[in-house]
Every structure is written in C-alpha cells, then in structure tokens.
Amino acid sequence: MRQLTAYAMSALVIAAVAFAFAPRQPAPLAVTQILADRVQVNALVSTPQRLIAVGERGTLLSSDDNGRSWQASQVGAGRDATLTGVIALSPEVLIAVGHDGWILRSDDGGQSWQERHHDADLGEPLLGVWSADGQQVVAYGSYGKFLVSSDAGEHWTAREMPGDGAHFNGLDGGT
C-alpha cells in the first residue's frame, strides 16, 4: 500500500510539473494609451500645425490642439533610449536626438520617424540639436560628442571638438 501511495504522489508531482512548464499562449495585452501627464518630456517644439514632444524611453508625442490631447508618433526603429532634444527645420522636417547617439528624422511633421544615426557601442548621449538655416544641422552632447549634417539631417558625420571630453549642454547662434 505504501508503494502505491508513493507512486500516486510521484505521478501527481510529475503531472503538476508538466502542467507548470507546458508552453501556453498568453492572452494578448490590452492596447495602452500614453498619458502625456505621466511621461517625462525633455524637449518640445512648436510648428504651425502641431506641438512635438520628446522624452523618456524614446517617447515621441504630437498634439494638434495646443496640448489638450496627445498622440504617440510612430518610430521606424523602436528603441528605449531617452530622447533629449528636437527641432523643426521646416513645418514638415523635424530632427530628434537622444541617448546612444540616437538621431531620428521626420518628413511628415512628426507623425512618423526614421532612424538616421545610432551608436549603442559608446552609449554617449546627444543632449541637443541646432540649425540656423534648415540644411546645416549639428547634434551635440556628452563627452564632446558632436555630429554634423549638411543635408537637413539625412546623413551625419562625427567631428572632433576641443574641450577634452566636456559636455555640450546647449548651443545657440544666428544665421
């Protein structure tokens, strides 16, 4: 009788383990809405059509009603890197920059974005982006990181900056 009880308990344990580790298809998660009041926004730009905000974990938001409601924008290469700066080169062309040397460009006023540069190997953040004429664009950041584009943000080239690896937190100038 003891052996029969031991075999029954062993069979029960084996069945429980098989059930616990059996592959299952989880229920799909509900679509979540990004709440603009719950996201850290690091930069904001205003165009004639909309407001564009960038922030933590690659958040890109746009508002067509002066910030009363916000919609998430589509990113071609989704990453969780924080975005720190955004500028409008024209009402339709926007550039956003962030950590890991991440640079995004939008040709449709901020509704969709395409990755133009990313450098996860160094992990150095870009802290801002600036342009005087809409064609020559510079992105700058930590450890002397400095990138230049002469074609409105389509292609980027790294440049050496004096300053012994200093952080560039802001840039401003005239045309």
C-alpha positions as MATLAB code, in Angstrom:
seq = 'MRQLTAYAMSALVIAAVAFAFAPRQPAPLAVTQILADRVQVNALVSTPQRLIAVGERGTLLSSDDNGRSWQASQVGAGRDATLTGVIALSPEVLIAVGHDGWILRSDDGGQSWQERHHDADLGEPLLGVWSADGQQVVAYGSYGKFLVSSDAGEHWTAREMPGDGAHFNGLDGGT';
ca = [
       0.000    0.000    0.000;
       2.877    2.395    0.773;
       4.372    1.836   -2.642;
       1.051    2.516   -4.304;
       0.713    5.793   -2.366;
       4.319    6.768   -3.260;
       3.702    6.030   -6.950;
       0.478    8.040   -6.888;
       2.210   11.020   -5.240;
       5.108   10.823   -7.726;
       2.650   10.745  -10.628;
       0.829   13.741   -9.154;
       4.090   15.718   -8.797;
       5.158   14.818  -12.368;
       1.751   15.899  -13.711;
       1.958   19.208  -11.809;
       5.473   19.890  -13.135;
       4.418   19.031  -16.698;
       1.429   21.363  -16.411;
       3.518   24.179  -14.885;
       6.129   24.089  -17.639;
       3.863   23.308  -20.589;
       4.015   26.004  -23.299;
       0.949   28.224  -23.349;
      -0.156   31.145  -25.442;
      -0.700   34.105  -23.105;
      -3.714   36.320  -23.577;
      -2.867   39.403  -25.670;
      -2.272   42.536  -23.645;
      -4.686   45.387  -23.987;
      -3.520   48.370  -26.013;
      -2.251   51.006  -23.626;
      -2.559   54.708  -24.066;
       0.367   57.007  -23.425;
      -0.641   59.556  -20.841;
       1.190   62.783  -21.561;
       0.940   63.842  -17.920;
       2.779   60.668  -16.853;
       5.754   60.888  -19.245;
       8.934   62.839  -18.670;
       9.174   65.302  -21.547;
      12.706   66.569  -22.202;
      12.103   68.858  -25.190;
       9.216   70.455  -27.033;
       8.958   72.220  -30.387;
       6.061   74.089  -31.937;
       5.330   74.042  -35.664;
       2.427   75.819  -37.383;
       0.460   72.530  -37.418;
       1.305   70.887  -34.078;
       3.368   70.541  -30.939;
       6.006   67.789  -30.835;
       7.356   66.483  -27.509;
      10.196   64.005  -26.937;
      11.196   62.245  -23.759;
      11.984   59.158  -21.781;
      12.291   55.718  -23.371;
      12.005   57.059  -26.904;
       8.664   58.783  -26.370;
       7.512   60.904  -29.317;
       4.221   62.720  -28.865;
       2.313   65.139  -31.081;
      -0.627   67.404  -30.392;
      -2.798   69.129  -32.988;
      -4.870   71.012  -30.394;
      -2.244   73.008  -28.462;
      -1.539   70.245  -25.951;
      -5.076   69.351  -24.874;
      -4.617   65.810  -26.240;
      -1.522   63.904  -27.356;
      -0.914   61.057  -29.798;
       2.104   58.787  -29.914;
       4.123   59.033  -33.115;
       5.449   56.014  -34.978;
       9.184   55.265  -34.855;
      10.742   53.125  -37.559;
      13.374   51.583  -35.266;
      11.858   51.476  -31.809;
      14.418   51.755  -29.012;
      14.116   52.517  -25.331;
      16.745   55.252  -25.432;
      15.734   58.585  -23.944;
      15.220   61.445  -26.377;
      16.597   64.789  -25.198;
      16.169   67.330  -27.998;
      14.014   68.176  -31.000;
      13.974   70.940  -33.630;
      11.886   71.817  -36.669;
      13.907   72.507  -39.812;
      10.625   73.295  -41.594;
       6.973   72.615  -40.726;
       7.377   69.108  -42.166;
      11.031   68.198  -41.410;
      11.936   67.564  -37.767;
      15.038   66.132  -36.079;
      15.066   64.475  -32.639;
      18.188   63.363  -30.743;
      18.868   61.318  -27.637;
      20.961   58.808  -25.760;
      23.228   56.310  -27.536;
      23.797   58.895  -30.263;
      20.236   58.275  -31.475;
      19.045   60.643  -34.217;
      15.571   60.486  -35.738;
      14.161   62.431  -38.696;
      10.553   63.059  -39.671;
       9.448   64.214  -43.133;
       5.726   64.413  -42.313;
       5.524   66.907  -39.473;
       6.227   64.400  -36.704;
       3.688   61.678  -37.452;
       6.331   59.079  -38.325;
      10.067   58.977  -37.705;
      13.035   57.210  -39.293;
      16.330   56.448  -37.607;
      19.285   58.270  -39.162;
      22.039   57.513  -36.639;
      22.571   55.265  -33.621;
      25.727   54.378  -31.707;
      24.976   51.967  -28.855;
      28.647   50.914  -28.603;
      29.730   54.171  -26.968;
      26.431   54.862  -25.243;
      27.097   58.594  -25.226;
      24.002   60.781  -25.175;
      23.254   63.583  -27.553;
      21.771   66.396  -25.480;
      20.569   68.780  -28.179;
      20.312   69.669  -31.821;
      20.574   73.037  -33.594;
      20.340   74.529  -37.069;
      20.423   78.088  -38.353;
      19.339   77.526  -41.943;
      17.460   74.195  -42.011;
      20.204   72.476  -44.033;
      23.319   72.616  -41.849;
      22.423   70.779  -38.622;
      24.564   69.956  -35.589;
      23.851   67.479  -32.805;
      25.899   67.749  -29.624;
      26.182   66.098  -26.255;
      28.221   64.413  -23.585;
      31.957   63.722  -23.752;
      32.455   66.174  -26.612;
      30.039   64.311  -28.882;
      29.462   66.482  -31.970;
      27.793   65.365  -35.212;
      27.233   67.444  -38.346;
      24.772   67.090  -41.212;
      24.837   69.215  -44.362;
      21.679   67.699  -45.899;
      18.960   68.550  -43.352;
      19.648   65.545  -41.139;
      19.693   62.775  -43.731;
      23.369   61.820  -43.137;
      25.632   62.517  -40.153;
      29.387   62.804  -39.685;
      31.184   62.844  -36.335;
      33.523   65.773  -35.694;
      36.172   66.318  -33.055;
      35.561   69.212  -30.694;
      38.042   70.900  -28.379;
      37.213   70.677  -24.718;
      38.793   67.422  -23.572;
      35.534   65.455  -23.491;
      33.419   68.220  -21.969;
      29.634   68.028  -22.070;
      27.887   70.336  -24.526;
      24.506   71.064  -22.947;
      23.318   73.859  -25.216;
      24.094   75.652  -28.429;
      22.703   78.818  -29.919;
      23.602   81.227  -32.685;
      22.454   83.373  -35.529;
      22.097   82.793  -39.207;
];
